[in-house]
Amino acid sequence: MVKEIALPCALLALGAAGSGCNLIFGIEPGTDATPASSSTTASAATATTGPGDGGSAQATSGAGGAGGADGAGGRAPSCPPSSCAAGECPVTQMPGVLGSNPKGMAVTPDAVLMANDEAIVAIPKDGGAARTLPGTLGFGDTTWVTYSGGQLSWMNWSNGDVLGISVDPPSSSPIRIAEVPRQEDEDVIPGFGRIASFGDSVYWATQTPPAVWRAKADGSQPVAEQVATSDHPIGVAVDATHVYWSDYWASQILRKTKEPLGETAEVFAETNGNPTEIVLAGGVVYWVTDNTGAVQSKATDAAPGAPPFTTTVDAQAVAKSLAVDDEFVYWTVYENSEGQGEVRRAHIGKGDTITLTTGQPYFFEIAVDCGFIYWNVNDLEAEEDAVVFQMPKPSN
């Protein structure tokens, strides 16, 4: 039974003041790294406001976006090519008041949806005014999001609760999907644990307790089921047979079978550095590490002991988020050796890394659709207005 939450009028007008905590992970030295290749760049530091049109792609996001056959972050279909070449595509700032402390993003055919610490803000692709998505304000600190089957689901930073709302068709009545069982004298802290959708279920990670959870997306399972315990889980991805997650301190990608739920976790891959976000697309799991700047991948049907493919390693570039389409993997660099943010790209299965744009530091979450790349900016040590940029995917 779907449990829709009745919204008092006051909550539709006023958001609860969240703490907006910004957890900074401790970083351990990683494997010796070799610099990533980098080509011509286009500056985003002085991006101007302007409309964009992401086309009518199925949604996908580096932050556990689309569900569907490929699980979280499924591939975006291709649009007709743009007229700009790599390193020359214009960067524009999406208009509107977007709140502060941005985190997870997802893309629908019409809008970019982003958690802004108090609610979910919808930013129209046609350049219209951004607005708070009805039914998402007043439930604490929104953080990570996933979009699948027309439903947006998100996590509450303050207590680990997971909520959802129908976007297509639109609704203003949110669903309380599930809560994490409380331990005695222990608060639930999701921290940077991500969320993903697949089929009729939502999966997510919490840092306290350190575990991976799941529940039915329709709210019929009010208390989350524990999928696995882990040292420091962050990224989550799901396909028809397995749930995958990254363990930051263990420097591993682990997985369990879903049905039936496996008794023990299997080490799917050893990672070069501490892995954070992961994406599953086209039968391949992709991930980034934030201390060695690595972008790596491994096919889901590869042998457990097989090494991953390494697209790049760059210890001078803190990689934060990634997204995948049918040809490329894209990722954000939070800060490079010169103190700037970047969007980088490489062909799937190749090491031909190039920089698509460079600008102010703290490039954070990234999402793509068939024709555009979107990313937000978040200085984790400050409270600043949220900013979202977009650029056409290059023609080459």
C-alpha positions in Angstrom: 0.0 0.0 0.0 1.4 3.4 -1.0 1.7 5.7 2.1 1.3 9.2 0.9 2.2 11.9 3.3 -0.4 14.7 3.9 1.4 18.0 3.6 0.3 20.9 5.9 0.0 24.2 4.0 2.7 25.6 6.2 5.2 22.9 5.0 4.4 23.7 1.4 5.5 27.3 2.2 8.3 26.8 4.7 11.1 24.3 4.7 12.6 22.9 7.9 16.0 24.5 8.6 18.4 21.6 8.1 21.9 21.3 9.5 23.4 21.0 6.1 26.3 19.1 7.5 29.3 18.7 5.2 31.2 15.6 6.0 34.8 15.6 4.9 36.3 12.2 4.5 39.8 11.5 5.8 42.1 10.6 2.9 44.8 8.0 2.9 47.6 8.0 0.4 46.8 5.8 -2.6 48.7 3.9 -5.2 51.4 5.8 -7.1 49.6 7.5 -9.9 50.4 8.6 -13.4 49.0 11.9 -14.7 45.9 11.8 -16.8 46.1 13.1 -20.3 44.4 16.4 -20.9 43.6 18.4 -24.1 42.2 21.7 -24.9 39.6 23.1 -22.5 36.7 25.6 -22.5 36.4 27.9 -19.5 33.3 27.6 -17.3 34.5 30.3 -14.8 32.6 33.0 -16.6 29.6 31.0 -17.8 26.6 33.1 -18.7 23.0 32.3 -18.0 21.1 30.8 -20.9 18.5 28.2 -21.8 19.3 24.7 -22.9 17.5 21.8 -24.3 18.5 18.3 -23.2 16.1 16.7 -25.7 13.8 13.9 -24.8 16.2 11.3 -23.5 15.4 8.8 -20.8 16.8 10.0 -17.5 20.2 9.1 -16.3 22.5 10.4 -13.6 25.9 9.9 -12.1 24.3 9.9 -8.8 22.2 6.9 -9.2 19.9 8.3 -11.7 17.8 6.2 -14.1 16.8 2.7 -13.2 15.6 0.5 -16.0 17.5 -2.3 -17.6 20.9 -0.9 -16.8 20.2 0.0 -13.2 21.4 3.2 -11.7 23.0 5.6 -14.1 21.8 3.7 -17.1 23.0 4.9 -20.5 21.4 7.8 -22.2 20.4 7.4 -25.8 22.0 9.6 -28.5 20.7 12.8 -29.9 21.7 14.4 -33.2 25.3 15.6 -32.7 25.9 19.2 -31.6 27.8 21.7 -33.7 30.7 22.2 -31.3 33.9 20.2 -30.9 35.4 18.9 -27.7 36.9 21.7 -25.7 34.9 24.4 -27.6 31.3 23.7 -26.5 29.7 26.7 -24.8 29.0 26.4 -21.0 25.9 28.2 -19.6 24.6 28.5 -16.1 21.1 27.3 -15.7 18.9 30.1 -14.4 17.0 30.4 -11.1 17.4 30.5 -7.4 18.5 27.0 -6.6 19.1 27.0 -2.8 22.4 26.0 -1.3 24.6 22.9 -0.6 23.6 21.0 -3.8 24.1 17.3 -3.9 22.4 14.6 -6.0 21.0 15.3 -9.5 18.7 13.3 -11.9 17.5 14.2 -15.4 14.0 13.8 -16.7 12.9 14.6 -20.3 12.0 18.1 -19.3 14.1 19.1 -16.3 17.1 18.7 -14.1 16.1 17.7 -10.6 18.5 18.5 -7.8 18.6 18.1 -4.0 19.4 21.5 -2.5 19.6 20.6 1.2 15.9 21.6 1.9 14.0 20.3 -1.0 14.2 19.1 -4.6 14.4 21.9 -7.1 13.3 21.4 -10.7 15.3 23.3 -13.3 13.5 23.4 -16.7 15.7 22.5 -19.7 13.9 25.1 -21.8 15.3 28.0 -19.7 12.2 28.6 -17.6 12.3 29.5 -14.0 13.5 26.9 -11.5 11.0 25.9 -8.8 10.8 23.8 -5.7 9.2 20.4 -6.7 5.9 20.2 -4.9 5.8 17.7 -2.1 9.6 17.7 -1.4 9.9 20.7 1.0 9.7 20.4 4.8 11.0 16.9 5.3 14.6 17.6 6.4 17.8 17.7 4.5 17.5 16.3 1.0 20.7 14.8 -0.3 21.1 12.0 -2.9 18.4 11.2 -5.5 17.5 8.4 -7.9 14.9 8.6 -10.7 13.3 5.6 -12.3 9.9 4.7 -13.7 8.6 8.3 -13.3 9.4 8.3 -9.6 12.0 10.4 -7.9 13.3 8.9 -4.6 15.7 10.7 -2.2 17.5 10.4 1.1 17.3 12.6 4.2 20.7 13.6 5.4 19.5 14.0 9.0 18.1 10.5 9.7 18.5 8.2 6.7 14.8 8.1 5.8 14.0 7.6 2.2 11.1 9.4 0.5 9.7 9.5 -3.0 7.3 11.3 -5.3 5.8 10.7 -8.7 7.2 13.1 -11.3 5.5 11.5 -14.3 2.6 11.8 -13.8 3.1 14.7 -11.4 2.0 14.5 -7.8 2.4 16.8 -4.8 1.9 13.9 -2.3 5.2 12.3 -1.3 5.6 8.7 -0.3 7.5 7.8 2.9 9.4 4.8 1.4 11.2 3.4 4.4 13.3 4.2 7.4 16.5 2.6 8.6 16.0 0.6 11.8 17.3 2.7 14.8 20.0 1.2 16.9 20.0 1.9 20.7 21.8 5.2 21.4 22.9 5.5 17.8 21.7 8.0 15.2 21.3 7.0 11.6 23.7 9.0 9.4 23.6 8.4 5.7 26.5 10.8 5.1 27.7 10.4 1.5 26.0 7.0 1.0 24.2 7.1 -2.3 20.9 5.7 -3.6 19.8 3.7 -6.6 16.6 2.3 -8.2 15.9 -0.9 -10.0 12.5 -2.4 -10.8 10.2 -1.9 -7.9 12.9 -1.4 -5.2 15.2 1.3 -4.0 18.7 0.6 -2.6 20.9 2.9 -0.5 23.9 3.1 1.8 24.4 4.6 5.2 27.6 5.3 7.1 26.1 4.9 10.5 25.3 2.1 10.8 27.7 1.1 8.0 25.3 -0.9 5.8 23.4 -1.2 2.5 19.6 -1.2 2.6 16.6 -1.8 0.4 12.9 -1.3 0.4 9.9 -1.3 -2.0 9.6 2.0 -3.8 5.9 2.2 -3.3 6.2 2.6 0.5 4.7 -0.8 1.3 7.8 -1.8 3.3 8.1 0.9 6.0 11.2 -0.5 7.6 14.2 -1.1 5.4 15.7 -4.5 4.9 19.5 -4.7 5.5 21.3 -6.0 2.4 24.8 -6.0 3.8 27.2 -4.6 6.3 30.3 -2.9 5.1 33.2 -0.9 6.5 32.3 2.5 4.8 29.8 2.0 1.9 29.1 5.0 -0.4 28.1 4.2 -4.0 25.3 1.8 -4.9 24.3 0.3 -8.2 21.9 -2.5 -9.1 21.1 -4.8 -12.0 18.7 -7.8 -12.4 20.8 -10.2 -10.4 23.1 -8.2 -8.0 23.5 -5.2 -5.8 26.9 -3.5 -6.0 28.5 -1.0 -3.6 31.8 0.8 -3.1 33.6 0.5 0.2 35.7 3.6 0.7 38.2 2.4 3.3 38.5 -1.1 2.0 39.2 0.2 -1.6 36.8 -2.4 -3.0 33.7 -2.8 -5.0 31.6 -5.5 -3.4 28.4 -7.3 -4.5 25.6 -9.6 -3.3 23.0 -11.6 -5.2 19.5 -10.1 -4.8 17.1 -13.0 -5.1 17.7 -14.8 -2.9 19.8 -12.3 -0.9 23.3 -13.6 -0.7 24.7 -14.6 2.8 28.1 -13.1 2.2 29.5 -10.3 0.1 31.8 -11.0 -2.8 34.7 -8.8 -3.7 33.9 -7.8 -7.2 36.9 -5.6 -7.8 39.9 -4.1 -6.0 40.1 -0.3 -6.7 43.0 2.1 -7.2 42.2 4.4 -4.3 39.1 5.0 -2.2 36.0 4.6 -4.4 32.9 6.8 -4.0 30.2 7.0 -6.7 29.5 4.0 -8.9 27.4 3.6 -12.0 26.1 0.5 -13.7 25.4 0.8 -17.5 25.4 -1.7 -20.3 26.6 -4.6 -18.1 29.6 -2.7 -16.8 30.2 -1.1 -13.4 32.1 2.2 -13.4 33.5 4.1 -10.4 35.7 7.0 -9.4 38.1 7.4 -6.5 38.6 10.7 -4.8 42.2 10.4 -3.6 43.9 9.0 -6.7 41.6 10.5 -9.3 41.0 7.1 -10.8 38.2 6.2 -13.2 37.8 2.4 -13.5 35.3 -0.2 -14.8 34.6 -3.9 -14.9 32.0 -6.0 -16.7 29.5 -7.6 -14.4 30.1 -11.0 -16.1 33.9 -10.8 -15.6 35.7 -13.3 -13.3 35.8 -12.1 -9.7 39.6 -12.1 -9.7 39.9 -10.2 -13.0 41.4 -6.8 -12.7 39.3 -3.7 -13.6 40.0 -1.6 -16.6 41.6 1.7 -15.7 40.6 4.7 -17.8 42.8 7.1 -15.9 44.7 7.8 -12.7 45.5 11.3 -11.7 46.4 11.9 -8.0 46.3 15.7 -8.7 42.6 15.6 -9.6 40.0 14.8 -7.0 37.3 12.9 -9.0 33.8 13.2 -7.5 31.0 12.0 -9.8 30.5 10.1 -13.0 27.9 9.5 -15.7 27.8 7.2 -18.7 26.1 7.3 -22.1 26.3 4.9 -25.1 29.8 6.0 -26.0 31.6 7.9 -23.2 32.2 8.0 -19.5 32.1 11.6 -18.0 33.3 12.7 -14.6 33.8 15.8 -12.6 37.1 16.9 -11.0 36.4 18.6 -7.8 39.8 20.4 -7.8 42.8 19.9 -10.1 46.5 20.8 -9.4 45.7 24.4 -10.3 42.7 24.7 -7.9 40.1 24.5 -10.7 37.1 22.2 -11.4 36.9 20.2 -14.6 34.6 18.0 -16.6 36.5 15.2 -18.3 35.5 12.5 -20.7 36.9 9.3 -22.2 35.6 6.7 -24.7 34.2 3.6 -22.9 37.0 1.0 -22.7 39.7 3.5 -23.7 42.2 5.7 -21.9 41.8 8.7 -24.2 40.9 11.2 -21.4 40.3 14.8 -22.4 39.1 17.8 -20.5 35.9 19.3 -21.8 35.7 22.4 -19.6 37.6 24.0 -16.8 36.3 26.6 -14.3 35.8 27.5 -10.7 36.7 24.8 -8.3 34.4 22.3 -6.6 32.7 20.7 -9.6 30.5 18.1 -7.9 27.7 16.0 -9.1 27.3 15.3 -12.8 24.4 14.0 -15.0 23.8 13.5 -18.7 21.0 13.1 -21.1 21.2 12.4 -24.9 22.4 15.9 -25.8 23.8 17.7 -22.7 26.1 17.4 -19.7 25.0 18.9 -16.4 27.0 19.5 -13.2 26.7 21.4 -10.0 29.2 23.2 -7.8 29.5 22.6 -4.1 32.3 23.8 -1.8 32.0 21.3 1.0 33.6 23.6 3.4 31.3 26.6 2.9 27.6 27.4 2.5 27.2 29.0 -0.9 24.3 29.4 -3.4 23.8 26.4 -5.5 24.9 26.6 -9.2 24.2 24.3 -12.0 26.0 24.4 -15.4 25.2 22.8 -18.7 27.0 22.2 -22.0 26.2 20.4 -25.2 27.9 17.1 -25.7 30.7 17.6 -28.3 30.2 16.5 -31.8 33.4 14.5 -31.8 
